[in-house]
């Protein structure tokens, strides 16, 4: 089976991988212009939304 004959399921798996590792969340927490403190708040919010418990929030 060559690249042109890949099943759609295989292409979908490839979309959820980054450098061979599976992505946990697809939400964006910021870009290169976002200040660090805002990015930290966004990250904490996304993690809590997905079930993580954060102890030392600032």
Backbone as a ProteinNet text record, in pm:
[ID]
protein_1_A
[PRIMARY]
XXXXXXXXXXXXXXXXXXXXXXXXXXXXXXXXXXXXXXXXXXXXXXXXXXXXXXXXXX
[TERTIARY]
85.1	0	90.2	76.7	159.7	88.1	150.4	96.3	-39.1	-63	-188.6	-305.9	-279.1	-384.2	-407.3	-362.6	-380.7	-528.2	-564.1	-701.2	-723.6	-847.6	-875.3	-842.4	-857.3	-828.1	-680.3	-591.9	-449.2	-415.2	-481	-455.1	-503	-614.7	-666.3	-569.8	-512.1	-415.9	-294.9	-252.2	-135.6	-160.9	-284.5	-318.4	-309.2	-330.2	-326.3	-188.2	-88	47.3	136.8	228.1	326.6	462.4	545.1	678.1	671.3	570.1	557.2	492.8	450.9	388.1	243.1	157.2	15.3	-12.6	-92.7	-130.6	-239.4	-229	-331	-447.7	-417.9	-521.1	-493.1	-597.7	-581.6	-606.3	-633.9	-659.7	-530.7	-544.3	-429.9	-421.4	-301.5	-284.5	-220.8	-177.8	-118.5	-26.8	23.9	120.4	246.9	332.3	460.7	447.5	334.5	313.6	241.6	195.4	122.1	219.6	191.2	278.2	276.8	385.1	399.7	292.2	254.8	155.7	18.1	-16.3	-144	-141.7	-27.9	-15	-26.6	30	21.2	-123.4	-196.4	-337.7	-419	-391.7	-461.9	-431.8	-305.8	-266.6	-335.4	-338	-404.1	-552.3	-616.6	-759.5	-786.4	-703.7	-721.5	-698.3	-595.2	-567.5	-680.4	-732.6	-842.5	-968.1	-990.8	-1107	-1099	-976	-956.3	-930.8	-959.2	-956.5	-832.9	-734.8	-615.8	-643.2	-576.2	-587.5	-457.2	-465.9	-349.4	-340.7	-227.4	-211.8	-168.6	-61.1	-1.3	-37	-161	-202	-158.7	-118.9	-77.4	-177.6
-117	0	124	209.8	329.3	447.3	565.2	681.7	726.3	707.2	752.3	662	542.8	446.9	432.3	527.2	517.8	528.1	457.7	463.7	595.9	647.6	772.9	765.2	648.7	631.4	658.6	616.3	637.9	786.3	856.9	999.1	1075.8	1035.5	1101.8	1085.3	965.9	943.1	1033.1	1051.3	1132.7	1278.9	1324.9	1463.9	1491.5	1392	1410.3	1382.8	1367.2	1341.6	1461.1	1487	1592.1	1531.5	1520.7	1461	1320	1243.4	1106.1	1090	1200	1192.4	1235.4	1170.8	1202.7	1330.3	1418.6	1541.6	1513.1	1572.7	1554.9	1649.9	1776.1	1876.6	1955.3	2001.4	2076.7	2226.2	2270.5	2410.8	2491.3	2614.2	2703.7	2783.2	2797.5	2875.4	3010.1	3031.3	3158.9	3142.5	3254.9	3252.1	3325.2	3357.9	3416.9	3559.2	3624.4	3760.7	3764.7	3650.5	3644.2	3653.6	3741.5	3750.1	3619.6	3594.9	3469.6	3450.4	3557.1	3542.4	3508.3	3564.4	3531.9	3387.9	3346.1	3208.7	3108.6	3141.8	3055.3	3041.7	3152.9	3148.1	3064.5	3080.7	3001.4	2852.7	2819.5	2680.2	2618.6	2690.7	2640.3	2618.3	2710.3	2697.9	2574.9	2551.3	2436.1	2305.8	2300.4	2178.9	2146.5	2248.2	2224.5	2180.2	2233.9	2194.3	2046.8	1997	1858.1	1764.5	1808.8	1718	1720.5	1803.7	1811.9	1900.6	1871.2	1953.2	2030.1	2161.3	2247.1	2296.3	2273.3	2310.5	2456.1	2494.9	2626.1	2722.6	2766.2	2864.8	3003.1	3085.2	3222	3320
0	0	0	-98.1	-102.5	-36.4	-38.1	32.7	-21.2	-149.4	-208.1	-171.4	-122.8	-92.1	58.5	139.9	284.8	320	423.1	470.9	544.4	545.2	616.4	765.3	825.8	967.6	996	907.8	926.4	913.9	824.1	807.6	929.8	990	1108.4	1225.3	1242.1	1349.3	1330.8	1207.7	1180.3	1217.1	1202.6	1234.3	1383.5	1468.5	1613	1672	1588.9	1636.6	1609.1	1700	1681.7	1710.3	1609.6	1620.5	1678.6	1639.6	1684.7	1820.2	1883.8	2015	2004	2079.7	2075.4	2153.9	2095.4	2163.2	2265.1	2381.7	2483.9	2462.3	2434	2417.9	2291.3	2227	2103.9	2123.9	2247.2	2271.9	2261.6	2218.5	2211.9	2341.1	2394.2	2517	2487.3	2365.4	2327.8	2208.7	2161.8	2052.5	2097.6	2006.6	2045.6	2099.2	2075.3	2124.1	2258.3	2306.5	2432.6	2549.6	2646.4	2764.8	2844.1	2917.5	2991.4	3096.6	3167.8	3272.8	3216.7	3101.8	3037.1	2987	2930.8	2881.6	2997.4	3112.7	3230.4	3276.9	3281	3320	3221.7	3091.8	2990.2	3005.9	3032.8	3049.9	3171.1	3282.8	3403.4	3376.9	3307.4	3277.1	3190.2	3088.2	2999.9	3075.3	3158.9	3234.9	3331.9	3402.1	3495.1	3422.1	3303.2	3223.8	3184.8	3169.9	3129.2	3246.4	3369.2	3483.3	3570	3540.7	3624.3	3744.2	3855.5	3975.6	3992	4003.9	4016.8	4161.1	4227.9	4368.9	4385.3	4322.1	4345.5	4232.6	4229.5	4128.3	4174.7	4079.8	4114.2	4061.3
[MASK]
++++++++++++++++++++++++++++++++++++++++++++++++++++++++++

